[in-house]
Amino acid sequence: MESTEKAKSIAQFRCQQCNAPYPLGADDVIATCPYCGYTFEVGGEEVKTHLILKNALSAKDVEKEVKTWLTFASDKTVGRGIMKHIKIGTPILQWMPTFKVDADCIKYHLGGDKVKRGNETIWKKMEGKDQTRENEWVLARRYAASFGIQEFIQTLDDGEIAEFEIDLTQNAPVLNAEIVTNDAKRRAHLLKTRREREELKKNMENLFDYRLDMDIKSCDYIHAPYWLVRYNYRNGTFRVAISGATGKVVLGELPVTKRYRLLRWFGSVGMLIVSAIAIQSLPYSIFFALLANSDSGEIWLIPIVVLVLGVAAFIIAVALVARVLKYEIQVNAEGEERSEDEDLPFTLEDVKEMIT
C-alpha cells in the first residue's frame, strides 16, 4: 500500500514555479522542471547556481562523427568491411547532471623504484609534494548506468558554460541529480585520489604513501550534453557514446567479425606453442643450472625466466580466446580495444610487466 501511495505522489508531482506535472524519481534529490527549468532540492529550496555546458552538435553532426569514428576504429580492430552492413539509428541527446568541484590541492607521495648501479640493483626514493588549483567533475547519479558515462565525465572541461535555461536543452531529457553538494565533494576527493594513485604506480615500483588535501573553493551544479547512438550490424545492435561538449566519441562497441576471431585464434595458438616450448625446456634449464655449479645465484635466473615466460604466454593465450568468444568489443576514442579486468585474474598489461 505504501509503495502505491508513493508512486502516486511521484506521478502527481508539480513544479513549484509553473505548476506543470512531471514524474520525480525515488532517488532524485535535485530536480529540474522540464517545462520551465526551475531547479530545486527535493524537500528544500531553489538551487540558485545551475549551469549548463552547451551542446556543440546537431543530430546530423553526431551521425557524421559516428560514421567517421566507426571507419577509423573498425580499420584498427575488426576490419572496415563492417561499414557496408551498418545502419545508424537516430541519435539520442540527454543532459547528464554533474558537479564541477574546484579546489586548491596539496598532494604528497612517497614511493620507491629499482635502479641499476653497476652490478647492483638498489632502491631509489621517490618523493614529491605539489600544490595546484584543479577541478574534478563528478557524475551526480548514484550508478553510472549509461554506456560510456565514466569516459564521458573524464572528457569534460570548462568549455562553453552558461546559466541554465530550458531552451538550451533542445527539448532533450534533463536528468535529475541523485546526490547533493556534500556527496559530490566527498566523491571528488575519492575519484582524484584513486586516479592519481594509479598514475603514480605506473611510474614507480612501489607506492608507499599518497595523501591529498582539497581546499574546495566551489562546487557548481552543471548539466552536460551526452549523446547515445545505436546502430545495427546484421542482426545485432551496438552503441556509441559521444560528448556533446567536445563533439567526439568517448566509447563505442564494435561487432566481433571473422577477421577479428581469426587473428586472435592464430595469436592464441602461437602463445600456446611458446608456452609449451618454455615449459618443456624448463627441466633442461634447471639441469643446466645444476651443472654450472656456479657460486653466483644469477644462473638460476634462467629457469625462473623460462617459467615466467611459459606462464605468461599461457595467460595471454587464454585472454585472446576470451576475446574471441565475445559478441562485441568496446573501443575507446583512439580506436584501441578497452581491456576488461574481470575477464581474467591477470590483464595483458600485468603479463607484460611479468615478462619485462
Protein Blocks (a to p, Z undefined) as FASTA:
>chain_A
ZZmmmmmmmmmpccfklopacdddfklcbdcdfknopacdehiacdfbacddddfbdfkl
mmmmmmmmmmmmmmmmnopklmmmgccddddddddddddddddddddddddddddehjbc
cdddddddddddddddddfbfbdfbghklmmmmmpcfkjaddddfklnnopacdddfbdf
klmmmmmmmmmmmmmmmmmmmmpfbdfbdcdddddfbdcddddddddddddehjbccddd
ddfklopafbdcddddfklmmmmmmmmmmmmmmmmmmmmmmmmmmmmmmmnopablklmm
mmmmmmmmmmmmmmmmmmmmmmmmpmbdcddfkopacddfklpmbdfklmmmmmZZ
